[in-house]
């Protein structure tokens, strides 16, 4: 039984190491999504803000957390010169603004115009945003030289 457990642990570690950046991205993506949804709920339900302003506020909080976690832990960026960091920040912000605008548009159309449930639509929109942000981060922002 001990040998089987050791083999299983080794296989799991091998898989984790192979897909490490994706696993960490999903983990921190879930954390960022929780921040986004919690901030949206607080702003929309707790503070009575409108859908768009609550969504922009929530998005801003989530993006700040995402940049730090992506740079340091997910993609382990070693870019620390001023030029490299500026490139990362500008491309990160540009990509996130693009997906953030998409998120706002989805929320506006689905909630304000079509009357769908706001929290449900927020979850669906965030799932799409997470996938697109991973692709942008992996292929454009934090790509290894």
Secondary structure, DSSP 8 states (H G I E B T S, - for coil): -HHHHHHHHHHHHHHHHHTHHHHHHHHHHHHHHHHHHHHHHIIIIIS---HHHHHHHHHHHHHHHHHHHIIIIIS-----SHHHHHHHHHHHHHHHHHHHHHHHHHHIIIIIIT---HHHHHHHHHHHHHHHHHHHIIIIIS---
